Amino acid sequence: MLRKFSVKNYKNFKDTLSLDFTDVRDYKFNENCVKNGIINKMIVYGRNAEGKSNLGTALYDIYYNAIGSYMTSYFRNERIMYKNADAGSDDLIEFYYSFILNSQIVDYHYSKSDSVRVVSEKFELDNKIIYEYDILKGFSNFENVELIGASDLNWDKFVNVSQDTLSSEWISGDEDDIGFTTALRYIIFNTIQQENSIINLLQQFIKGFKFSTATPRMVRPIRSFDKEAISNFEKFLNNYGIKCELVVKKKPDGEFGLYFKHKKPLDFLSNISSGMEALTRFYWNYMYKFKPTLIYMDEFDAFYHYELSENIVKMLEDEFDCQVILTTHNTSLLSNTIMRPDCFFILNDGKITSICNSTSRELRLGHNLEKLYKSGEFDVE
């Protein structure tokens, strides 16, 4: 699980933004929102342009460092926007993640000069430094990499390549710059790890990250036309208030398509509302053959009726074992019947704070959190 996260000089977060998932209270309701002393389900509020989407992409940044080029074109297309616009030319974008994996704590720090050029890394396991380096300071220490099965790698070459990369020109559109890498990715792709090794556990956790926004992007909406898969999808829609019958038919081009069952079948994707499209993306992204570890859904209910929003949150709490972070403007969800005060957060002016830490009032089960929020009770200067 993710324990802590911080970021600095990234997009609109010029100063350090810190998120501590271990900062929990002893509430005796909605206890499934906390797992082993770590926040497992969270809802984030914030005015427009406060950085809720940026928080999601910042959390997701480690995926590139560990796995590689899954988002290379995304990073490169927005390179100018990656670093905070008010940061100095010598200021670095800084990231910090703390995980607990199989009772071991992994602390991973890194900094970048832009979206892909990594300047420094530091990897700690249970407070013991495994490796660290800083290209600009000319410092490196790989003395303990044998503890993670990486002693046979050529670390001198890695440092030399990293130095060359830092000073090289960016070639836009080049999808396979092998120099643009990290020590973590170098280890993952060049060592044989045991199933329960800390590197493999970390890799699998990061692979399970999932980030999505409210923007409709039905690139690959229906991932299977298998009879059982479509039947389960139909039941899902019916359970959440959309009564319909679905049928798979072969189209003139030989491809299969999904249709509403009528006397004259209607093409599914061409005849759904924005809300139904969002629900469709939710199902195929999160509920079909995917075991996420951490989900960040930005404006998850932008197209949902308020009852559907509540039902989706409850389903995530009851059926998803992974960590879930939702952002929304729907204040009807700000209720102790939905979550608890240490799981509701407000993002404001580059800081994110739980509502229980945003007031001197002792928040209890009977408090109307939505009313307190609208009255300014949780405004933090």
N, C-alpha and C positions, 0 to 999 in steps of 0.2 A: 504494500500500500504506500501511497505518497503521504509523507509526514509533514513536510514543509516545502515551501517554494518561495523564491524571491527573484526579482528582476529589476534591472536598473538601466536607464538610458535606452529603453526600448519603446519606440513609437511615442505615445503620450506619457509614458512613465519615466520622467527625467530622474526623479529621486527613487530610492529603493522602495518597491512595493513588496510587502511580505504577507504570506498567507500561511498560517499555522493550523494544520488539521488536528493537532494534538491538544489545542486549547478548548477543552470541553468542560461542561458543568455536570452536576449530578442530578439532572432532571429525570424524573421517573415516568415520563410519558414519551411516546415515540422513540423508544430506546433503540429501535432498529435503524435509526439514522446515524448511530455511532457504533463502530465495531472495534473491539479491542482498544478502546480509548482513543480512537481516531475517527474524525468526522467522515462518514461514508456517503451521506446524502446532503447536498447543500443547494440553496437557492440564493442567487445574487441579484440585488436590485441596484439601480443606478440610473441617473438621468441620461438622456441621449448624449453621445459623444464623451462619456466618462471613461470609456475604454473596456467595456465588457467583452467585446469581440477581440480586442487586443490582448486581454488577459488569456483568452482561449488559445490564440496563436502563440503567445509567449510560453504557455504550458506545453504546447505541442512542439516547441523548438527542439527539444531533446531528441525527438524522433529522427530528425535529420542527422544529428550528431552520432546517433547510435546505429541507425539502419542505413542511411545513405540518401539516395537521390529521389526519394518518393515525392518530395515537394520542391525539387531543385528549380523547376521553371517558376513555381510560385514565388520562391525567395528572390530569384533573379529579376522577375518582372517588377517587383516592388523594392528593389534594392535601395533606392533613394529614400523610401519611406520607412525603412527598417529601423534606422537609428533615430533617436529623438532629435527633432529639428533644432533644439536649443543646446544640444550637447556640443562640447568643444571638439575640434578635429582630433585631439589626442585622447578624448574620452572613449572608453570601451563599453560595449554592451555586455552586461554581466548577468549570469544566470546561476541559480543555486537550487538543487533538488536534494531532498532527503527522503530516502525510502526505507521501509522495513520489509525485509524479504527473508522468510524462513528464520525469524527471530534475530536476524543480523541487520545492522543499520548501515546503509550506504549513503555517504554524503558526496555529491558530485557537483563541483564548481567548474565553470568555464567562462571565458570572456571572448568576445569577437570584436574585430574592427569594422566589420560589415556583416551582411547576412550569411556569408559562408566562410570567411577567413577567421579561423580560430587562433587566438593569440596565446591563451593559457588554458590549462586544465589542472584539476586536482581531484583525485579519487581517494576517498577514505573508506575503510571498512572497520566498523566498530571503533572509531576514533583513531585508527592506525593509518597513517599515510601509505598508500600503496604505490602511487606515483604522482608526480606533479612536474609541471614545466611552465615556463614563461618565455616565449620567443623573444619578446622585446627586451626583457631583462637578462637574457642569455643564461637562464637557469634551468636545470632539469635534474630530476631525481627519480630513477626507476629501480631503486634497490630492492623493493619489496614486491615486484610484479610476479615473482614465483608463487606468491600466495593466491594469485588468481590464474595460474597456469599460463603465464605470458613471458617467462624468462628466456625462451628461445627466439623471441622476435628481435629484429635488428633495430634497436632503439636509437642508435647513433644515426642511422639512415633516416629514421622517422623524423628526428629533430632537424636534420639537414634539409629534407624535403619540405618540412613545415616552414623553415626559414625562407627557402626559395619561393614557396607559395605566397607567403605574406608580402613579399616585395614584387610579385609578378603582376602582370596586367590581367584583368578580367577579360575572358573571351566570351562575350555574350552568345548564348545559344549552345555552347559546348556542354553536352549533357554528362560527360564522363571525365571530369577533371580529377584524376586520382590523387593529385596533390591536395585538393581541398578535402581533407579528412581530419579525423580526430584520433587520439590514442584509443578511446573507447571503441570506435568503429574498427580500428586496426586490429584490436584484440578480438572482437567479435567475429570478424571475417577471416582471421588467420590463425586461430587456435581451435583445438578440439576440446570442447568443454563437456564435463559430465552433466547429466540431466539436472541434478540438484546443485550444481555449482552456482556461485553468486553471480557470475557473468551471464550464465544461461538464464537464471531467474530474472535478472534485470532486463535482459534482452526480451524475454517473453512478456514481461510487464509492459515494456515500452511498445512492443508490437501491438498490445491490446489497447493502446490509446486510441480514442475516437473523438474527432472534433467535427461539429457540424453547425451550420448557421441556418437561419430561417429562409434564406434566399433559395427559391426553387431551382434545383439543378438535377433534373431527372435524367442523369447520364445513363445509368444502368439501373432503372427502378425495379424491374421484375427480374429477379436473379434466377428463377427456376420456373419452368412450366410443368414440372412434375405434378401429377394429380394430387398427391398428398400435400405438397407444399402450397398449392393453390387453395386446397380445401382448408388448410390451417389459416391462410391469409383471409379467406372469406369469413371464417369463424371469428377471427380477430376484428374485422370490420364490423360484423354484426354485434359482437360483444360491446363495442364502443359506439353504438348508436347508429351505425350506417347499415341499414337493411338492404341487402342485395344478394343476387346469385351471380356467380362468375363461371365463365366457361372458356376453355382454351380452344382456339381455332387456328387452322393453318391459313396464312395469308397468301395472296397470289404470287408473291415473290418466294414462296417456299418457307419463309420464316414463320414461327409461331407467334401468336398475339393473344392478349387477354381481352375478354369482352364481357360486358354485362349481358346476362341472359334475358332476352326478350324475343318477341316474334321476329323482330329484326334486330339482331345482335348489335350492340353499340361498342365501339372501340373504347376500351377502359381509359387509356391515358388521354384521349382526346375529349373525354366527357366528364372529367372529375373537377371538383372545385379546388381552390387553393388549400383549404383545410384538409380535404381528402388527399390531396397530393402530399401534404406535409405528413399526414398519418401513414401514407403508403411508404414514403421515404423512411419514416421511423421504423416501420416493421421490417423492411428488407435490409436496412442498415444495422439494426440492433437486435433483431429477434430471429433472424434466419442464419443458422450455422455460424454464429459469431459469438465468441466469449470475450467480451471486453474486460479490461482491467480498470480503465478510467474513461468516463464519458464526459465530454464538455459539450452541452447543447446550448448554443447561443440563441436567445429569443425562441425557445423551444415551442412556445404556444402562441406565436404571433398570429396564426390563422385558426386557432382553436376556440370553440365555445368554452366559457369558463368551467362548465361541468366536465367537459372532456379534459381540460387542463388538470383539474383535480384528480380525475381518474387515472391519467397517465402518471402523475406524480406518485399516487398510491401504488400503482402497478410497479413502478421503478423501485419503490421502497420494499415492496413485498417479494418481488420476483427476481430482482437484479442484485447479485451479491457484490458487484463491483462498486467502486467509488463513482458517484454521479454529481456533476456540477451543472446546474441549470441557471440560465439568466432569463429574466422576464420583467415586464412592466405590470403584470397582473397582480395587483395588491390584494385581491381576494384570496390568494394563496398564502398570504402572510398571516398565518393562523396557527395556533397551537394544536389544532385538529389535524394539520397537515404535517408540520415538522416541529421543531423546538427552537427557542431563542438562540442557542449556540450554533445552529445550522442555517440561520438566515443572516446574510451578509449584505452590507451596503458599500458600494464602490463610489467614492467621492474624492475628487481633487487628488488623484493618484494614491489613495489609501483605501484599503479594504478592511472593514471591521465588522464583527458580528454584532447583532443588535443588543445582545446582553452585555457587550463591552462598550456600547455606545450610549449608555445611560447609567445613572446612579440608582435608578429604580430597580428593585428586585422583581424581575419578571416571573410571573407565576402562570399556572395553567389557565386561570380565569381571565387573564388580561386580553383585551382586544388589541392585538398587535397592529392590525391595519389602521385602526383609529389613532394609535399612538404614533405610528409612522407618518401619517398625513398631518398630524398636529405638530410635527417637528421634533418629537421626543428623541429621535435617534440622530439628529443632525450633529455632526462632529466638526468642529472648526479646525 
